[in-house]
Amino acid sequence: MKKILTSEQMRMCDTLTIESGVMSSRLMEKAAKAVAEVAVSSFDPTRTLAVCGGGNNGGDGVLTALLLSRAGYSCDIYFVGDRDR
């Protein structure tokens, strides 16, 4: 896999985007939609397990699973880490 941005650079992109007026929930929605589209077009997501932590990326995973579920795929979510986050 070729890295385009480091995690710190991506965090800065997110921060700048949010500061420009884009809601963080909109970023999450766009990320989840993109991941779901790749899953459907590149794999067979008939049965999907989303392994999600408590941070923002975990939220992306939960929303991706929700989108796949609404599209008729069987999705399970496994939470790891601090559940309160």
N, C-alpha and C positions, 0 to 999 in steps of 0.2 A: 504494500500500500504506500502510495506517495503522499507525504504530508504537504499540505498547502500552507497551513498556518499552524503555529504552535498553540497550545491551549491558552497561553497568556494573550497571544494576539487575537484569538477568537473571543476571549472574554472581553477584550478591549472593543472589538467590533460590536459585540452585544451591548456593551455599556453605551457606546456612542450612538447606536441605533435607538436605544431606549431614550437616551437624552435628547434625541432629535424629535421625539414625540410618538414613536411607535411603541405600543403597549407590549410588555413582556409576554402577555398571554397570546398576542398575535404572532410573536416570534415562535412560541412553542407550537402554535397551531400550524404554522408554515413548515416547521421542521418535521412534525409528526406526519403531515400530509405527504411531504417529500419521501420520508422513509417508507411509509405505507405504499406509495406508488412504486418505489424501487423493489420492495418486497414482492409485490404482485407481478411486476414485469420481469423480474430476474429470478425468482424462486417460486416454489409452490408453498404458499403460506397457509395451506389447508389447516394445519395444526401449528400454532405459533406459541412460543414461550417468550415473554418479555421479562428479562431480569432487570429490575429497576432499583436504584438506590434512592435516597431521600432528597437529592439535589434536583436542580432544574433538568438535567439530562434524564433523571428518573421520571420526571413529569412528562418529558417528551416520549419516553417509552410507554407510559401508561396511556397517553393520548393516542399513540400509534396503535396500541392494542385495541383501544376503543374503536378507532376508525376501521381497522381490519375486521373486528367483530361485527360492526354495523354493515360491513360489506358481505357478511355471510361466512367469514372464516372463524374457526374455533381458536380462541386465544386464552391463554392463561397468563397470569402475572405473578412473578415471584419477587417479593421485596427482600432486599438485603440492606444491611447497615442500620442506621438509626431511624426507626419508624416515625419518630416525632419530627424529623426534618421534613 
